[in-house]
C-alpha cells in the first residue's frame, strides 16, 4: 500500500488495520505528513503544523497498542482541529493574526476527549477569520483552496478542515458551525459534515461567534467516521452551560443501511428560492434514491423557512458583536476588513431588534417541532451552488447575481436557529466535476436517525469514493 492510499483510507478502515497490527500509527502519520508537505503549498489547509509532536504521539500510540493498551477505533488516527479549538501549549489563532501568539494553557473539552481516544493531532487548521464568513477566505494566513479545483473556495468558516479531509491530509477533522460552517465546506469539498444538536457536543474552550447558534462537529470522508467521532466527543460537560446531560448512544450501531418506512419530508420552500439547475437535479435524484431504499418521501410545508435567514442573521450579528466588542474597539483596524464590517454593523442592531428576533425564533422552533411530528427527517440541498472562484462577492444563479453570504447559508442556517441535527453527504457532481451535497436534518438529539439515513444513502452510491485529482 502506497502513501496516498493510506491517506485515503477511512478511520474505520485504518482502525481495523491498526488493531490487527497490519499497519502502525507511525506509518500512518508519516504518510499523512508527506502528503501535507506536498499539498500545503497548493491548499493552505494548516495554520500550525505539529509534525514533530505528531510523530512522537504516533510512536507512543504504537507502544501502547503493542503493550495491549488499545484505546478503541480512533487510537492512532490522524486528526486536524479547526484553529479555534483551544489546545494546551499550542497557539490558537481563531484565524486572525491578532491572536498569532496566543497560547492557551488548557485544552478544549473536544480536544481532550479526542486525545483520550488516542487520536493524533497533526495540526491546527486554517479558517475564515474569527469564524465569521462562509467562503474560507483569509488574507492574513492565506486563502484556503478547494482540492477539486484550487482556484475555487473551500467554503467556510471551517475551510481548512474541509480541504484537509478531502485531500487526504487528515483522516478526521473538527469544525464549528454557526450558520453552516461545517456543512458548507463539507458540501463544497465532497465530504460528510455533521452539525449535531445544540448542546450535544461541548463548546468549552472554543472561540465563540454567536453563542446561541454555535455548534462543533466532525468532518470526514465517510458517515461511519463521523459516527466514530460522535461516540467519543459527545456527552455532557459541566464546563459548558449549554451542554445537555443525556446518555450518549453508540452511533455506529445506527449504521444498519436500513431505512424502510422512514418518513422523509421535502420542504417545498427549498425550491422557492434560487438554486442552480444542476444542484437541484442531483439533489432530487438523491431524494428519489431514499425512496427507492424504502423511505416514505413526501412534500411538506415549512412557512417560516423564508424568515429564518433574517431571524438568524439578526441574532448572529448581535451576539458576534457583543462577544467581540472589546476586540473591535482595541484592534479594529487589524481585523480582516469583511469581518470587521459585519462586526461593526452589529452595533446598529437595537436591543428591540434582538429581542424581537428571539421571539420569532421561538415561533420558528415551535413550527420546526410541529413539522417533525409528521416526518422523521427533512431532506434537501446543502447548498444552492457548487464552489466558485475565490474572491467573488456575488455569484450568478440563473439570471440573477446574488451575494455569496446569504446564498451559501440559505439551507444551512435554519438548523443553527432551531439547533436541530443536520448532516451533509455527497450526492453527485456538476458537469465541471464539483461536489454537490444532500442535507438531512432530524429531531433534536436524534443524530442516530440522521446518521442512519445518511449512511444508507452513502452506501447505495459511489460518490464518497471519488477523490480529487491533486
Secondary structure, DSSP 8 states (H G I E B T S, - for coil): --HHHHHTS-HHHHHHHHHTTSS-HHHHHHHHHHHHHHHHHHH--EEEE-HHHHHHHHHHHHHHHHTT----TTTT-EEEEETTB-BTTBB--TT-GGGTT-B-SS--HHHHHHHHTT-EEEEEE--SGGG--SS---TTT----BTTBTTB---SSSHHHHHHHHTTS-SEEEEEESSSTTHHHHHHTT-EEEE--TTTB--TTB--SSTTT-EEEEEESSHHHHHHHHHHHBS--TT-TT--------GGGG--S--TT-EEEEEGGGGSS---HHHHHHHHHHHHHHHHTT-EEEEE--TTHHHHHHHHHHHHHHHHHHHTHHHHHHHGGGS-HHHHHHHHHGGGS-HHHHHHHHHHHHHHHHHHHHHHHH-SEEEEES-SS---BTT-SEEEETTEEEEHHHHHHTTTTHHHHS---EEEEEEEE-TTS-EEEEEEEESTT-HHHHHHHHHHHHHTSSGGG-----
